[in-house]
Amino acid sequence: MAVRKEYTEDLEKLKEDVLKMGELSKESAKNAIQALVQRDMELAAKILKENATIDALEFDIERRCIKLIALQQPVVADLRTIETCLKIITDFDRVSDLAGDIARIVLRIADEPFVKPLIDIPRMSELS
């Protein structure tokens, strides 16, 4: 039974880390818009550093998912959970990559004036 207890704990830790990755990605996207609107180069640089952390977390979660499948032979419900984790971390990574793209743009155009005021981008960010 100790093996199954460890398996259950690993599965719960996996879920926690996916939630953590989601929060980090969400925060990164929010900060990217803030950095763009305020032309905050320090925040943009911070986003790029955090992007590396999110990437590392994605690879760690992916590795642990594959390990759970290979070594524990999960039941169908658990397999669906693991599969969902694998799919969603790809989306979270994409969000953080897009935030990183915005941060790079901020670093590139921080000293240039906007062609027009940023109204729609912050509003879309709030809605999403």
C-alpha positions as CSV (number, residue, x, y, z in Angstrom):
1,M,0.0,0.0,0.0
2,A,3.0,2.3,0.5
3,V,3.5,2.4,-3.3
4,R,-0.1,3.5,-3.9
5,K,0.2,6.2,-1.2
6,E,3.3,7.6,-2.8
7,Y,1.4,7.4,-6.2
8,T,-1.5,9.4,-4.8
9,E,0.8,12.0,-3.2
10,D,2.6,12.3,-6.6
11,L,-0.7,12.8,-8.4
12,E,-1.7,15.5,-5.9
13,K,1.6,17.3,-6.2
14,L,1.3,17.2,-9.9
15,K,-2.1,18.9,-9.7
16,E,-0.7,21.5,-7.3
17,D,2.2,22.2,-9.7
18,V,-0.1,22.6,-12.7
19,L,-2.2,25.1,-10.7
20,K,1.1,26.9,-9.8
21,M,2.1,27.0,-13.4
22,G,-1.3,28.4,-14.4
23,E,-1.0,31.2,-11.8
24,L,2.6,32.0,-12.9
25,S,1.5,32.2,-16.5
26,K,-1.5,34.3,-15.7
27,E,0.6,36.7,-13.7
28,S,3.2,36.9,-16.5
29,A,0.5,37.8,-19.0
30,K,-0.9,40.5,-16.7
31,N,2.5,41.9,-16.1
32,A,3.3,41.9,-19.8
33,I,0.3,44.2,-20.5
34,Q,1.2,46.4,-17.5
35,A,4.8,46.6,-18.8
36,L,3.6,47.6,-22.2
37,V,1.2,50.2,-21.0
38,Q,3.7,51.7,-18.6
39,R,6.7,51.1,-20.7
40,D,8.3,49.4,-17.7
41,M,11.6,47.9,-18.8
42,E,12.4,46.4,-15.4
43,L,9.1,44.5,-15.4
44,A,9.7,43.4,-18.9
45,A,13.1,41.9,-17.9
46,K,11.5,40.3,-14.9
47,I,8.9,38.6,-17.2
48,L,11.6,37.2,-19.3
49,K,13.4,35.7,-16.3
50,E,10.1,34.2,-15.0
51,N,9.5,32.7,-18.4
52,A,12.5,30.5,-17.9
53,T,11.1,29.4,-14.5
54,I,7.8,28.5,-16.2
55,D,9.5,26.6,-18.9
56,A,11.5,24.6,-16.4
57,L,8.3,23.8,-14.5
58,E,6.6,22.7,-17.7
59,F,9.4,20.2,-18.4
60,D,9.4,19.0,-14.8
61,I,5.6,18.4,-14.9
62,E,5.8,16.7,-18.2
63,R,8.6,14.4,-17.0
64,R,6.6,13.5,-13.9
65,C,3.5,12.8,-15.9
66,I,5.3,10.4,-18.2
67,K,7.0,8.7,-15.2
68,L,3.6,8.2,-13.5
69,I,2.1,6.7,-16.7
70,A,5.1,4.4,-17.2
71,L,5.7,3.2,-13.7
72,Q,2.3,3.3,-12.0
73,Q,-0.1,2.2,-14.7
74,P,-2.9,4.6,-13.6
75,V,-6.5,3.7,-13.7
76,V,-8.7,5.4,-16.3
77,A,-9.7,8.4,-14.1
78,D,-6.1,9.1,-13.1
79,L,-4.9,8.7,-16.6
80,R,-7.4,11.3,-17.8
81,T,-6.1,13.6,-15.1
82,I,-2.5,13.1,-16.2
83,E,-3.5,13.6,-19.8
84,T,-5.3,16.8,-19.0
85,C,-2.2,18.0,-17.1
86,L,0.0,17.3,-20.1
87,K,-2.4,19.2,-22.4
88,I,-2.9,22.2,-20.1
89,I,0.7,22.8,-19.4
90,T,1.3,23.3,-23.1
91,D,-1.3,26.1,-23.1
92,F,0.1,27.7,-19.9
93,D,3.6,27.6,-21.5
94,R,2.2,29.3,-24.6
95,V,0.6,32.1,-22.5
96,S,3.9,32.7,-20.8
97,D,5.8,32.6,-24.2
98,L,3.4,35.2,-25.5
99,A,4.0,37.3,-22.4
100,G,7.7,37.0,-23.1
101,D,7.1,38.2,-26.7
102,I,5.3,41.3,-25.4
103,A,8.1,41.9,-22.9
104,R,10.7,41.7,-25.7
105,I,8.6,44.3,-27.6
106,V,8.5,46.5,-24.6
107,L,12.3,46.4,-24.3
108,R,12.6,47.2,-28.0
109,I,10.1,50.1,-28.1
110,A,10.2,51.6,-24.6
111,D,11.7,54.9,-25.7
112,E,9.4,55.4,-28.7
113,P,6.1,57.1,-28.4
114,F,2.9,55.2,-29.1
115,V,1.2,55.9,-32.4
116,K,-2.1,56.1,-30.5
117,P,-3.1,55.6,-26.9
118,L,-3.4,52.0,-25.7
119,I,-7.0,51.5,-25.0
120,D,-8.1,48.2,-26.5
121,I,-5.2,46.1,-25.5
122,P,-5.6,46.7,-21.7
123,R,-9.3,46.3,-22.1
124,M,-8.9,42.9,-23.9
125,S,-6.5,41.8,-21.2
126,E,-9.0,42.6,-18.5
127,L,-11.8,40.7,-20.3
128,S,-9.6,37.7,-20.8
